[in-house]
């Protein structure tokens, strides 16, 4: 009786897992692109707050 090739099986599981994760990532990107900016509006305030903080840091340094 032939012995099982565990390395091959593990490699196949890992490839399947990576493929599934990639598919989920693509699905999330597609869902995000189809929404009407709901996620974009939520991401904007931290960026502006960070920009103000950086401007204050530059003003204090000058």
Rosetta blueprint (number, residue, H / E / L):
1 X L
2 X L
3 X L
4 X L
5 X L
6 X H
7 X H
8 X H
9 X H
10 X H
11 X H
12 X H
13 X H
14 X H
15 X H
16 X H
17 X H
18 X H
19 X H
20 X H
21 X H
22 X H
23 X H
24 X H
25 X H
26 X H
27 X H
28 X H
29 X H
30 X H
31 X H
32 X H
33 X H
34 X H
35 X L
36 X L
37 X L
38 X H
39 X H
40 X H
41 X H
42 X H
43 X H
44 X H
45 X H
46 X H
47 X H
48 X H
49 X H
50 X H
51 X H
52 X H
53 X H
54 X H
55 X H
56 X H
57 X H
58 X H
59 X H
60 X H
61 X H
62 X L
